[in-house]
Amino acid sequence: MVAQSVKTVLFASAALLPVTNLFAKRDKAVEKKQPNVIFILADDLGIGDLGCYGQQVIKTPAVDNLAATGMRFTQHYSGSTVSAPSRCALMTGKHTGHCYIRGNKGTPNEFENGHSFDFPLAAGETTVADIFKQAGYETACIGKWGLGGPHTEGEPDKHGFDYFFGYLGQADAHAYYPDCLWENNNKVILNKAVYSHDLIMDKALTFIKENKSKPFFLYLAPTIPHAELIVPEGELGGYDGLFNETPYTYNSTDGYCSQPKPRATYAAMVTRLDNGVQQVVNLLKDLGLYENTIVIFTSDNGAHAEGGNDPHFFKSTGIYRGIKRDLYEGGIRAPFIVSYPARIKPGAVTNHISAFWDFLPTVCDLTGVKKPGNIDGISFLPTLFEEKGQKKHDSLYFEFHERNGSRCLIKDNWKLIQLNVDKKEQTTWELYDLNTDPSEKQNVIDLYKNRVNSMKKIMLKARTRNENWDFISE
């Protein structure tokens, strides 16, 4: 089905809390001018969905312009191949062998009549927002949180965020016309009358306006283009009628809405996301904040194949094998673009190998806040500023706790993958040379036994045991 258009959003709903009363003013002025930081995290967007990474059909001029005026990373990795662990790695600077949340796991919430929210982030975890708070920033998370429900230790305000608006739970974020969203710890009743992405963008722009005179960190996490596939009626734009379509029909297993034009809708959703990026850039320019604001754009994992979407049609993963829930490159290699007009040269491109858990130490270097001692990340600030001294990862480690478990290790651009970790008798190993075979077409596991044995040892030492996320075979 195509949703009924709600043009008036009616951002004026009486149920919404007044944003201007929620941003507390600081008692003391920030002594030195710090750059604002806006981190935009798309949901299930493939690296190949953007024009600056090779997309030929879907239009993304705003993100492409971020790349043209900033720096584009060619080998950046998300935190995981699904949402919750990826966001945990981003927030805490730890990869999935060490971070507190290593998979998608729902937990019933007694305060919401047993409604399931995501496994909550522990109270003692230091987040990126905590670092920004120490540096005197106003902080907000607007969009999808996915690291803990109401009245749990995982609430955003317990992890450094002054303001939150959006979906607390990621399962709820599958609906673009939700029953409710959350503003701080208050439920905002919407009765399926508002297209959530538009409301999320409105709140993000309001936060920027309200904090234009002080340094701020905005973690903007829209749910587009995650399934379900839907846009307001009549808003497919130039994609309407452009493709041969295979209609998608609702089924109770995944719960996504029926969609007669899934290809046009997916393309329209990506372009709508891009339009939101342009709104942010335009506002920064209007407020005189553009030069001194760092804007980062990325995605939480690879492209999805849900709700009727066909990532292969748009070549959403580019040349890479795999999609969301795979540890092949298509599941974890992410677009990563950083715009900072005051410091980054236009059109810069880097092949520095980096990952989500590098963001926290980069923020520490940027703000002068001491790094926590138990993180896995390495600051990429020298790369951004084209300075000497950029440290490199010895290896990158990922683990995944669905489909019988899997894990991988990337070292010296060689990639070792173990599948069916939880079924010892069925476990298999694969090795790929990403230098010559970035599409992972040729498994060379039998040709480099010494390398495999060496990488296996590193892989097995890369994780700590965790009762919530252990592999059965260990």
Order of alpha helices (4+ residues) and beta strands (2+ residues): beta-alpha-beta-alpha-beta-beta-alpha-beta-beta-beta-beta-alpha-beta-alpha-beta-alpha-beta-beta-beta-alpha-alpha-beta-beta-beta-beta-alpha
